[in-house]
Amino acid sequence: MGDKAQTHPGAAGRATAADHPASVRNVVLVGHSGSGKTTLVEALALTAGAVNRAGRVEDGGTLSDYDEIEHRQQRSVQLSLVPVEWNGIKINLLDTPGYADFVGELRAGLRAADAALFVVSASDGVDGSTRMVWEECAAVGMPRAIVVTHLEAARADFDEMTRVCAQAFGGDDPDAVIPLYLPLYGAQGPDGHAPVTGLTGLLSQKLFDYASGERKESEPDADQLPGIEEARNRLIEGIISESEDETLMDRYLGGEQVDVKTLIEDLERAVARGVFFPVLAGAPAAEGAKQGLGTVELLELITGGFPTPLERRAPDVTTVDGKPRELKSCDPGGPLVAEVVKTSSDPYVGRVSLVRVFSGTLRPDETVHVSGHGLADRGHEDHDVDERIGAVSTPFGKQQRPVSHAVAGDLACVAKLGRAETGDTLSAKDDPLLMAPWEMPDPLLPLAIQAHSKPDEDKLSQGLSRLVAEDPTMRLEQNQNTHQVVLWCLGEAHADVALERLRSRYGVQVDVVPHRVSLRETFANKAAGRGRHVKQSGGHGQYAICEVEVEPLPGGSGIEFVDKVVGGAVPRQFIPSVEKGVRAQAAKGVAAGYPLVDVRITLLDGKAHSVDSSDAAFQTAGALALREAAADAKIHLLEPVAEVTVLVGDDYVGAVMSDLSGRRGRVLGTEQVGSGRTLVRAEVPEFEIGRYAVDLRSLSHGTARFSRAYARHEPMPPQIAEKIREQAKEAS
């Protein structure tokens, strides 16, 4: 770590393939939008010698956020991998979007990483969504550290942010969230703000000055030592309390001086075990500088304190038919097991898959088995195919740098896997395996689309299938009831990116149309109808008369057809024709054009002609009889009702329940879930929750989650139903 007083600038040059899992660190950067994750990644790459100046690779291109969509939206919208080297260790930095709409990319980064850097802005604090991700990491024991950015802001206060982080992330043990360094401040400016120019190492009691653009080490002045000592003692006590040496605390309290080397080793072990969470500072390099503030310290924490892939338990593995399989974690010589954590399309090389290798070694031009199961509900068919991979490479901005192999624990890109989708497993073709999928959020914002023109219509299906193959947090639905193509997304920004990718990447222009809810119709009371279809116009005529009775049935009964004709009034061969006609009319609807359900239609009587009656004539008569019965009956419009569960912080429970009630919802109950959270259960008409994914995020400041499931159809309030009928008449 930085307290090891190492001063060399890092391993310059390009990142290469790792030869052993012990020489790999996989780190995901987590934080809210605008916290400075991408800037921090670029600063770390500059310090490690991977770029020639902040954010620029050797060919002059940008290191991250290089996608045109990211330039236009001025924020990260996808997971980016930036590999660097430090002290002979390959560090895979996974930069994730901070905006809630792209949480799928964040979860992919968490799956691929072995440790997390939580990036918090000194000017903005810690938001609720970042707290939730911290809790998720805590639940699986992922090692974490905290980086405070934006210390140059006028109101930035490192000490205050450390207190906020301890309160937000410390849980039952706030003393486990402690800074390893204190800021060094320069001369106070006219605005009264003193810039941070360096750091004080609490364990080494050294000063690390970055004011010149390069890290310089010195000894503190005598008047600085008392302030350092107090913070140092608190840090030492925090480290010792998490030490595996149970005698160390007693020795320390007894006055024994603990060796700095021992403290650093205990610190590194505690960080790797996920029980101690150091707080550091990070800032980009100034123009012309070689190193950004705190970047050396961060790189040394990552290489010295974060775990190797050998220390991570691999996700559960089964054979493709579901039988459990024991997998030795991270063995380069073991069976090949890798997972596609991200899929993208390149206009020149086609589909590119970013994979995390969990076992074995991945090499170019070998044939692998590609397995994808369990995402059929999101438009992904289960598949098991053998494919020959192309080049294996390491991404760096827009570049793909070829490597000879990717060992267990490493991340790499694979080209030319035409069937591989995000979440798929790659394994040996003679030993196909399947990894348990990671948890992905449900897309709950519907986006109904249609092709802009006939050429777009021809390309739409392929473009959509590629889009959902890249992003499993999207769901493609071909709604058979409303006849709409619906792309389910996580939010408005997610939807905007999907439309932009369809246009720019796949050349498909689409129009967004209002999303239609699947309504139905039913009879509220018993009614009778007579269908008369008689035509004589020279030649063969048409003759069919039938009388029906329609009565309502309980919900979920569908359409029931009963034959009660006596005396052969309707010949036996034409009774199926009547049934076919009434069922066809029921599918079209009888009032507002929505399918008729939950009725019994009884054929009572009719007439036929020995010459002019036909199958087609009785189909038409049956449909006419049903329509006449509907004209004399009260018809209910049925709307779908969803069972909604909302997990929300206690502070927002009242607002959420009030909002649900305002959406014609019925709150069924609440229950406490963990500390400070409540699960609200309600039934809400689907008409009222089309944009609930967006509205709930605003209402709860991004801290609530919800799920929905179809419950039933029930009658719509008369005033709303009447509006629907009027709209149907205008449309026709």
C-alpha positions in Angstrom: 0.0 0.0 0.0 1.0 3.7 0.0 2.4 3.3 3.5 5.0 0.9 2.1 6.6 4.1 0.8 7.0 2.9 -2.8 7.6 5.8 -5.1 8.1 4.4 -8.6 5.4 5.5 -11.1 4.1 2.0 -12.0 4.5 -0.4 -14.8 4.3 1.6 -18.0 3.1 0.1 -21.3 0.3 -2.1 -22.3 -1.5 -4.6 -20.1 -0.8 -8.2 -21.1 -2.3 -11.6 -20.4 -1.8 -12.8 -16.8 -0.1 -16.1 -16.3 -1.6 -17.1 -13.0 -4.7 -16.1 -11.0 -2.5 -14.8 -8.1 -1.3 -12.0 -10.4 -4.9 -10.7 -11.2 -7.1 -8.3 -9.3 -10.7 -7.7 -10.5 -12.1 -4.5 -9.1 -15.5 -2.9 -9.8 -16.1 0.8 -9.2 -19.5 1.6 -7.7 -21.1 5.0 -7.0 -23.9 7.3 -8.0 -23.9 9.1 -11.3 -21.4 12.0 -11.3 -19.4 10.7 -8.3 -16.2 10.5 -10.5 -15.8 6.8 -11.2 -14.7 7.2 -14.8 -12.4 10.1 -14.0 -10.8 8.0 -11.2 -10.3 5.0 -13.6 -8.5 7.4 -16.0 -6.3 8.8 -13.2 -5.3 5.3 -12.1 -4.5 4.3 -15.7 -2.3 7.4 -16.0 -0.4 6.7 -12.8 0.1 3.1 -13.9 1.5 4.2 -17.2 -1.3 2.8 -19.3 -2.2 6.1 -20.9 0.0 9.0 -22.0 -2.2 11.7 -20.5 -5.5 11.7 -18.6 -8.1 9.7 -20.5 -6.0 9.2 -23.6 -4.6 6.0 -25.0 -1.6 5.8 -27.3 -3.5 6.4 -30.5 -5.2 9.5 -29.0 -8.5 8.0 -28.4 -10.4 8.2 -25.1 -10.0 5.4 -22.6 -13.6 5.2 -21.4 -17.0 6.6 -22.2 -15.9 6.3 -25.9 -19.3 5.2 -27.1 -21.2 7.9 -29.2 -24.2 7.4 -27.0 -22.2 8.1 -23.9 -20.8 11.3 -25.5 -24.3 12.5 -26.3 -25.8 11.7 -22.9 -22.6 12.8 -21.1 -22.7 9.8 -18.7 -21.7 6.2 -18.7 -24.4 3.8 -19.9 -22.4 0.6 -20.1 -19.8 -1.5 -18.3 -16.3 -0.7 -19.3 -13.1 -2.8 -18.6 -9.8 -0.9 -18.3 -6.8 -3.2 -17.5 -3.7 -1.7 -16.0 -0.5 -3.1 -14.4 1.1 -2.3 -11.1 3.9 -4.1 -9.3 3.6 -7.0 -11.8 -0.1 -7.4 -11.0 -2.8 -7.1 -13.7 -5.7 -5.0 -12.4 -9.0 -5.2 -14.2 -10.8 -2.0 -13.4 -14.6 -2.4 -14.1 -16.2 1.0 -14.5 -19.9 0.9 -14.1 -22.7 3.4 -14.8 -24.1 5.2 -11.7 -27.5 6.0 -13.1 -30.2 3.6 -11.9 -31.5 2.8 -15.4 -28.2 0.9 -16.1 -28.1 -1.2 -12.9 -27.9 -4.3 -15.1 -24.4 -3.2 -16.1 -23.5 -2.6 -12.5 -24.6 -6.2 -11.6 -22.6 -7.6 -14.4 -19.6 -5.7 -13.0 -20.2 -7.1 -9.5 -20.4 -10.6 -11.0 -17.1 -10.2 -12.7 -15.2 -8.6 -9.8 -13.7 -9.9 -6.6 -13.7 -6.6 -4.7 -15.4 -3.2 -5.0 -14.2 0.5 -4.8 -17.2 2.6 -3.6 -16.7 6.1 -5.1 -18.4 8.9 -3.1 -18.3 12.6 -3.9 -17.3 14.9 -1.1 -19.7 17.5 -2.4 -22.8 15.2 -2.8 -22.5 12.6 -0.1 -23.9 9.0 -0.1 -27.2 8.4 -1.8 -29.7 5.6 -1.0 -29.0 3.5 -4.1 -25.2 3.3 -3.2 -26.2 2.2 0.3 -28.3 -0.6 -1.2 -25.4 -1.8 -3.3 -23.1 -1.8 -0.3 -25.6 -4.0 1.6 -25.7 -6.4 -1.4 -21.9 -6.6 -1.3 -22.0 -7.1 2.4 -24.5 -10.0 2.1 -22.0 -11.9 -0.1 -18.9 -10.8 1.9 -17.3 -8.9 -1.0 -14.3 -6.8 0.1 -14.8 -3.1 -0.2 -12.9 0.2 0.1 -14.2 3.8 -0.1 -12.7 6.5 -2.3 -13.7 10.1 -1.6 -13.6 12.3 -4.7 -14.2 15.9 -5.6 -12.1 17.2 -2.7 -11.4 20.3 -4.9 -15.1 21.4 -4.4 -15.5 24.5 -2.2 -17.7 22.8 0.4 -15.7 19.5 0.4 -14.8 18.2 3.8 -12.9 14.9 4.0 -13.4 14.5 7.7 -17.1 15.0 7.4 -17.3 12.6 4.5 -15.5 10.0 6.5 -18.1 10.4 9.3 -20.9 10.1 6.8 -19.4 7.0 5.2 -18.9 5.4 8.7 -22.6 6.1 9.4 -23.8 4.9 6.0 -21.6 1.8 5.6 -20.4 0.9 9.0 -23.7 -0.7 10.2 -23.1 -2.3 13.6 -19.3 -1.6 13.4 -18.7 2.0 12.3 -15.1 1.7 13.5 -14.4 -0.7 10.6 -14.7 2.4 8.2 -11.6 4.4 8.9 -9.3 6.5 6.7 -5.7 5.3 6.0 -4.6 8.8 5.1 -5.4 12.3 6.0 -5.4 15.2 3.5 -2.6 17.7 3.3 -3.9 21.2 2.5 -2.2 23.9 0.5 -2.4 27.7 0.9 -5.9 29.1 1.4 -7.2 30.9 -1.6 -9.2 34.1 -1.8 -12.5 32.2 -1.4 -11.2 30.7 1.8 -10.9 27.2 0.4 -7.6 25.4 0.9 -6.9 22.8 -1.9 -5.8 19.3 -1.0 -2.2 18.9 -2.3 -1.2 15.6 -0.7 -1.8 12.9 1.9 -0.5 11.9 5.3 0.1 8.2 5.8 -1.2 7.3 9.2 0.7 4.0 9.6 4.0 5.2 8.2 3.7 8.7 9.5 5.0 10.0 6.1 3.8 12.8 3.9 3.0 12.2 0.3 3.0 15.5 -1.6 1.3 15.5 -5.1 1.6 19.3 -5.6 4.3 19.0 -8.2 2.2 16.5 -10.3 4.3 13.6 -9.0 4.2 11.9 -5.7 7.0 13.0 -3.3 7.7 11.6 0.1 8.8 13.6 3.2 8.8 13.6 7.0 6.1 15.6 8.9 7.0 18.6 10.9 7.0 18.3 14.7 3.8 20.4 15.0 2.0 18.0 12.7 2.7 14.8 14.8 0.0 15.3 17.5 -2.8 15.5 15.0 -1.5 12.5 13.1 -1.1 10.5 16.4 -4.7 10.7 17.4 -6.0 9.5 14.0 -3.2 6.9 13.8 -4.2 5.3 17.2 -7.8 5.0 16.1 -6.7 3.3 12.9 -4.4 0.9 14.7 -7.2 0.0 17.1 -9.5 -0.6 14.2 -7.0 -2.9 12.5 -6.1 -4.8 15.6 -9.8 -5.4 16.5 -10.2 -7.2 13.2 -6.8 -9.1 13.4 -6.8 -12.8 13.3 -4.2 -12.7 16.1 -6.4 -12.5 19.2 -3.5 -11.7 21.5 -2.5 -8.5 19.5 -5.1 -6.3 21.2 -4.0 -7.3 24.7 -0.4 -6.7 23.8 -1.2 -3.3 22.2 -3.3 -2.2 25.3 -0.4 -3.4 27.5 1.8 -0.8 25.8 3.6 -3.0 23.3 4.6 -1.1 20.1 3.1 -3.1 17.2 5.5 -3.3 14.1 4.2 -1.3 11.1 4.8 -4.3 8.9 2.6 -6.4 11.1 -0.1 -3.8 11.0 0.0 -3.6 7.2 -0.3 -7.3 6.9 -3.2 -7.5 9.3 -4.8 -4.6 7.5 -4.5 -6.3 4.1 -5.9 -9.6 5.5 -8.9 -7.7 7.1 -9.6 -5.9 3.8 -9.4 -9.1 1.8 -11.8 -10.9 4.3 -14.3 -8.1 3.8 -14.4 -7.0 7.5 -12.4 -3.7 7.3 -13.2 -0.9 4.9 -10.5 1.7 4.5 -11.3 5.2 3.3 -9.0 6.9 0.8 -8.9 10.0 -1.3 -8.6 10.2 -5.1 -8.4 12.9 -7.6 -7.5 13.3 -11.3 -4.1 14.5 -12.4 -3.7 18.2 -13.2 -2.8 19.1 -16.8 0.8 17.9 -17.4 1.0 15.9 -14.2 2.0 12.3 -14.1 0.0 11.2 -11.1 -3.4 12.1 -9.6 -3.8 12.6 -5.9 -4.0 9.3 -4.0 -3.7 7.1 -7.1 -0.5 5.4 -6.0 -2.1 4.6 -2.6 -5.2 3.2 -4.3 -3.1 1.0 -6.7 -1.1 -0.4 -3.8 -4.3 -1.0 -1.7 -5.7 -2.9 -4.7 -2.6 -5.0 -5.3 -1.8 -5.6 -1.6 -5.2 -5.6 0.1 -7.8 -6.8 -2.3 -8.1 -10.6 -2.8 -6.9 -12.6 -5.7 -9.4 -14.7 -7.7 -8.0 -17.7 -5.9 -9.8 -16.5 -2.8 -13.2 -16.2 -4.4 -15.7 -19.0 -4.3 -16.9 -19.7 -7.9 -20.6 -19.6 -8.6 -22.5 -22.8 -8.6 -22.0 -25.0 -11.6 -24.2 -27.8 -13.1 -24.2 -29.9 -16.2 -26.5 -28.7 -18.9 -29.2 -31.1 -17.7 -29.1 -29.7 -14.2 -26.8 -32.1 -12.2 -24.6 -30.4 -9.7 -20.9 -30.3 -10.5 -18.1 -29.6 -8.1 -15.7 -27.1 -9.5 -12.2 -26.4 -8.0 -12.1 -22.7 -7.7 -9.9 -20.8 -10.2 -7.7 -23.6 -11.4 -5.9 -22.7 -14.8 -5.5 -26.4 -15.5 -9.1 -27.3 -14.6 -12.1 -27.7 -16.9 -12.9 -24.5 -18.9 -15.7 -22.5 -17.3 -16.2 -18.9 -18.3 -19.2 -16.6 -18.3 -20.2 -13.8 -20.7 -20.7 -10.7 -18.5 -21.2 -8.3 -21.4 -22.1 -8.5 -25.1 -21.5 -5.8 -27.6 -21.5 -5.4 -31.3 -18.6 -4.0 -33.3 -19.3 -2.9 -36.9 -16.1 -4.5 -38.1 -15.7 -7.7 -36.1 -19.3 -8.4 -35.2 -20.4 -9.6 -31.7 -17.8 -9.2 -29.0 -18.2 -11.1 -25.7 -16.5 -9.9 -22.5 -16.0 -13.0 -20.4 -14.8 -13.8 -16.9 -12.8 -17.1 -16.8 -13.6 -18.9 -13.6 -11.7 -22.2 -14.4 -9.4 -23.4 -17.0 -7.6 -21.3 -19.7 -9.3 -19.7 -22.7 -7.3 -19.7 -25.9 -7.9 -18.3 -29.4 -9.4 -20.4 -32.2 -10.6 -23.2 -29.9 -14.1 -24.7 -30.1 -16.2 -24.1 -26.9 -19.6 -25.1 -25.8 -22.0 -22.1 -25.4 -24.9 -22.7 -22.9 -27.7 -20.2 -22.2 -30.6 -21.2 -20.0 -33.3 -19.6 -17.9 -34.0 -16.3 -19.7 -36.9 -17.5 -21.9 -39.2 -15.0 -20.2 -37.0 -12.2 -21.5 -37.0 -13.2 -25.1 -33.9 -15.5 -24.9 -34.4 -19.0 -26.1 -32.4 -21.8 -24.3 -29.5 -22.8 -26.4 -26.6 -25.3 -26.3 -24.2 -25.0 -29.3 -20.6 -25.5 -30.1 -18.8 -22.5 -31.6 -15.3 -21.7 -32.6 -14.0 -18.6 -31.0 -11.9 -16.0 -32.8 -9.3 -13.8 -31.2 -8.9 -13.4 -27.5 -8.1 -9.8 -26.6 -7.9 -7.2 -23.9 -10.1 -4.1 -24.4 -8.6 -0.6 -24.0 -10.9 2.1 -25.1 -12.0 1.4 -28.7 -9.0 -0.9 -29.2 -8.8 -4.6 -28.8 -5.3 -5.8 -28.0 -4.8 -9.5 -28.8 -3.5 -11.8 -26.0 -2.3 -15.4 -26.2 -4.7 -16.7 -23.5 -6.9 -15.8 -20.6 -6.3 -17.8 -17.4 -8.8 -18.6 -14.7 -9.5 -15.4 -12.8 -8.8 -13.1 -15.7 -11.2 -11.1 -17.9 -10.9 -11.0 -21.7 -12.9 -10.3 -24.9 -13.8 -13.0 -27.3 -14.8 -12.4 -30.9 -17.1 -14.3 -33.3 -19.3 -16.1 -30.9 -22.5 -15.6 -32.9 -24.9 -17.3 -30.4 -23.3 -16.2 -27.1 -25.5 -13.8 -25.1 -24.9 -12.0 -21.8 -25.1 -14.5 -19.0 -24.1 -17.5 -21.1 -21.5 -20.1 -20.0 -18.5 -21.1 -22.1 -17.1 -24.5 -21.4 -15.2 -27.4 -23.0 -17.2 -28.9 -25.9 -16.6 -32.4 -24.5 -17.6 -31.3 -21.0 -20.5 -28.8 -21.3 -21.3 -27.0 -18.1 -23.7 -24.3 -16.9 -23.2 -21.5 -14.3 -26.0 -20.3 -12.1 -27.1 -16.9 -13.4 -26.6 -13.7 -11.4 -29.6 -11.8 -10.2 -30.9 -9.2 -12.7 -33.5 -6.6 -12.1 -36.9 -7.0 -13.9 -37.6 -4.4 -16.6 -40.9 -2.8 -15.6 -41.2 0.2 -18.0 -43.1 -0.8 -21.3 -42.0 0.8 -24.6 -44.4 0.0 -27.4 -42.7 0.4 -30.8 -43.4 -0.1 -34.5 -41.2 0.1 -37.6 -41.0 3.6 -39.1 -41.1 2.3 -42.7 -41.2 -1.0 -44.7 -37.4 -1.3 -44.9 -37.3 -0.8 -41.1 -39.9 -3.5 -40.7 -37.7 -6.0 -42.5 -34.8 -5.3 -40.1 -36.7 -4.8 -36.9 -36.9 -8.4 -35.7 -33.1 -9.0 -36.1 -32.2 -5.6 -34.5 -34.4 -6.4 -31.5 -33.1 -9.9 -31.0 -29.5 -8.5 -31.0 -30.5 -5.8 -28.6 -31.9 -8.2 -26.0 -29.0 -10.6 -26.5 -26.6 -7.8 -25.4 -28.8 -6.6 -22.5 -30.7 -9.2 -20.4 -32.3 -6.4 -18.4 -34.5 -5.8 -21.4 -37.4 -8.0 -22.2 -39.0 -8.4 -25.7 -42.7 -9.1 -25.8 -44.9 -9.8 -28.8 -48.2 -9.2 -27.2 -50.8 -11.4 -28.8 -53.8 -9.5 -27.2 -52.8 -6.0 -28.2 -50.7 -7.0 -31.3 -47.9 -4.7 -30.1 -44.2 -5.2 -30.0 -43.2 -4.1 -26.5 -39.6 -3.6 -25.3 -39.6 -3.6 -21.5 -36.9 -1.4 -20.0 -35.6 -0.3 -16.6 -36.4 3.4 -17.1 -36.6 6.3 -19.6 -32.8 6.6 -20.0 -32.6 2.9 -20.6 -35.3 3.1 -23.2 -33.6 6.1 -24.9 -30.3 4.1 -25.2 -32.2 1.1 -26.7 -33.8 3.3 -29.4 -30.5 5.0 -30.1 -28.7 1.6 -30.5 -31.4 0.3 -32.8 -31.0 3.4 -35.0 -27.2 3.9 -35.0 -25.9 0.3 -34.5 -28.5 -1.8 -36.4 -29.9 0.8 -38.8 -33.5 0.4 -37.6 -35.7 3.5 -37.2 -38.8 2.9 -35.0 -41.7 5.0 -33.8 -42.8 4.9 -30.2 -46.6 4.4 -29.8 -48.9 4.5 -26.8 -48.6 1.2 -24.8 -52.0 -0.6 -24.8 -53.2 -2.5 -21.8 -54.8 -5.9 -22.5 -58.5 -5.2 -21.8 -61.3 -7.7 -22.1 -65.1 -7.6 -22.2 -67.8 -9.6 -20.5 -71.6 -9.7 -20.1 -72.9 -8.2 -16.9 -76.3 -9.8 -17.3 -78.1 -12.5 -19.3 -79.2 -11.5 -22.8 -80.5 -13.1 -26.0 -79.8 -12.5 -29.6 -81.0 -13.6 -33.0 -78.6 -13.8 -36.0 -80.3 -13.8 -39.4 -78.1 -14.1 -42.5 -80.3 -14.5 -45.5 -79.2 -13.3 -49.0 -80.8 -14.1 -52.4 -78.9 -12.6 -55.3 -79.2 -15.0 -58.2 -77.3 -18.2 -58.2 -76.5 -19.9 -54.9 -77.9 -17.9 -52.0 -77.0 -17.8 -48.3 -79.4 -18.8 -45.5 -78.8 -19.2 -41.8 -80.7 -18.2 -38.7 -79.8 -19.0 -35.1 -80.9 -17.9 -31.7 -78.5 -17.7 -28.7 -78.6 -16.9 -25.1 -75.6 -15.4 -23.4 -75.0 -15.4 -19.6 -72.0 -14.3 -17.5 -69.6 -16.9 -15.9 -67.1 -16.5 -13.0 -63.8 -14.9 -13.8 -61.3 -17.2 -15.6 -64.0 -19.4 -17.2 -63.3 -18.3 -20.8 -65.9 -19.0 -23.5 -68.3 -21.9 -23.0 -70.5 -23.0 -25.9 -73.6 -25.1 -25.3 -75.8 -26.8 -27.9 -79.5 -27.0 -26.8 -81.1 -27.2 -30.3 -84.0 -29.7 -30.5 -85.8 -31.2 -33.4 -83.0 -30.5 -35.9 -83.8 -26.8 -36.3 -80.1 -26.3 -37.0 -78.7 -29.3 -38.8 -76.0 -31.1 -36.8 -73.3 -30.4 -39.4 -73.8 -26.6 -38.9 -73.6 -26.5 -35.1 -69.8 -26.4 -35.1 -70.1 -23.6 -37.7 -72.2 -21.5 -35.3 -69.6 -22.1 -32.5 -66.8 -21.1 -34.8 -68.7 -17.9 -35.7 -69.5 -16.9 -32.1 -65.9 -17.6 -31.0 -64.5 -15.6 -33.8 -66.8 -12.7 -32.9 -65.8 -13.1 -29.2 -62.2 -12.8 -30.1 -62.9 -9.5 -31.9 -65.1 -8.1 -29.0 -68.6 -6.9 -29.0 -68.4 -3.4 -27.5 -65.0 -1.7 -27.7 -63.0 -4.2 -29.7 -61.5 -6.2 -26.8 -61.8 -10.0 -26.5 -65.0 -11.3 -24.9 -64.4 -13.7 -22.0 -66.2 -15.5 -19.1 -69.6 -16.1 -20.8 -71.7 -19.1 -21.7 -73.2 -19.0 -25.1 -76.1 -21.3 -25.6 -77.5 -22.1 -29.1 -81.3 -22.5 -28.6 -82.9 -22.6 -32.0 -82.5 -21.7 -35.6 -83.5 -22.3 -39.2 -81.8 -23.7 -42.3 -82.4 -24.1 -46.0 -81.9 -27.3 -47.8 -80.0 -25.6 -50.6 -78.7 -22.2 -49.4 -77.4 -23.0 -45.9 -73.7 -23.4 -45.6 -70.8 -23.4 -43.1 -70.0 -19.8 -43.9 -73.6 -18.7 -43.6 -74.0 -20.2 -40.1 -70.6 -18.7 -39.0 -71.9 -15.3 -40.0 -75.3 -15.9 -38.3 -73.6 -17.0 -35.1 -71.5 -13.8 -35.0 -74.6 -11.7 -35.7 -76.5 -13.4 -32.9 -73.8 -12.6 -30.4 -73.6 -9.0 -31.4 -77.3 -8.6 -31.1 -77.3 -10.1 -27.6 -74.5 -7.6 -26.7 -76.6 -4.7 -27.9 -79.3 -5.6 -25.4 -76.9 -6.3 -22.5 -74.7 -4.3 -20.1 -71.1 -5.0 -21.1 -68.3 -4.7 -18.6 -64.8 -3.7 -19.7 -62.3 -5.8 -17.7 -58.9 -4.4 -16.8 -55.9 -6.4 -15.6 -55.0 -5.9 -12.0 -51.4 -6.5 -10.9 -50.2 -7.6 -7.5 -47.5 -5.1 -6.6 -44.9 -5.4 -3.9 -42.8 -2.4 -3.0 -39.7 -2.6 -0.9 -39.1 0.9 0.5 -37.3 2.7 3.3 -39.4 3.4 6.3 -39.1 7.2 5.6 -41.1 6.8 2.4 -43.7 4.2 3.4 -46.5 6.8 3.9 -45.8 8.5 0.5 -45.7 5.2 -1.3 -49.0 4.0 0.2 -50.7 7.3 -0.5 -49.5 7.2 -4.1 -50.7 3.6 -4.6 -54.2 4.6 -3.3 -54.2 7.5 -5.8 -53.7 5.0 -8.5 -56.9 3.2 -7.6 -54.8 0.6 -5.7 -55.8 -1.4 -2.7 -53.1 -1.7 -0.1 -53.2 -5.3 1.3 -50.7 -4.9 4.0 -47.2 -4.1 5.1 -44.4 -6.0 6.8 -41.0 -5.1 8.2 -38.0 -6.4 6.2 -34.7 -6.0 7.9 -33.7 -2.8 9.5 -35.4 0.4 8.2 -37.3 -1.1 5.3 -40.9 -2.1 4.7 -42.5 -4.3 2.2 -45.8 -2.9 0.9 -48.3 -5.2 -0.8 -51.1 -3.8 -3.0 -53.3 -4.6 -5.9 -53.3 -1.9 -8.6 -54.9 -1.7 -12.1 -52.2 -2.1 -14.7 -53.6 1.1 -16.4 -52.2 3.0 -13.5 -48.7 1.6 -13.3 -47.4 2.0 -16.8 -44.8 4.6 -15.6 -44.6 3.4 -12.0 -40.9 2.4 -12.5 -40.1 6.1 -13.2 -42.5 7.6 -10.7 -41.5 5.4 -7.8 -37.8 6.2 -8.3 -38.7 9.9 -8.1 -40.9 9.4 -5.1 -38.3 7.4 -3.1 -35.2 9.2 -4.3 -34.1 5.9 -6.0 -34.2 3.8 -2.8 -37.3 1.7 -3.5 -37.8 -1.4 -5.7 -41.0 -3.0 -6.8 -42.2 -6.1 -8.6 -45.5 -6.8 -10.3 -47.4 -10.0 -11.2 -50.7 -10.4 -13.0 -53.5 -11.2 -10.5 -56.8 -11.1 -12.5 -59.1 -9.1 -14.7 -61.9 -7.2 -13.0 -64.5 -4.6 -14.1 -63.3 -1.1 -14.8 -65.0 1.8 -13.2 -67.9 3.0 -15.5 -66.6 6.5 -16.1 -63.2 5.2 -17.3 -64.8 2.4 -19.3 -67.0 4.9 -21.1 -64.0 6.9 -22.1 -62.4 3.8 -23.5 -65.5 3.0 -25.6 -65.6 6.6 -26.9 -62.0 6.3 -28.0 -62.7 3.0 -29.7 -65.6 4.6 -31.6 -63.4 7.5 -32.7 -60.7 5.1 -33.8 -63.1 3.1 -35.9 
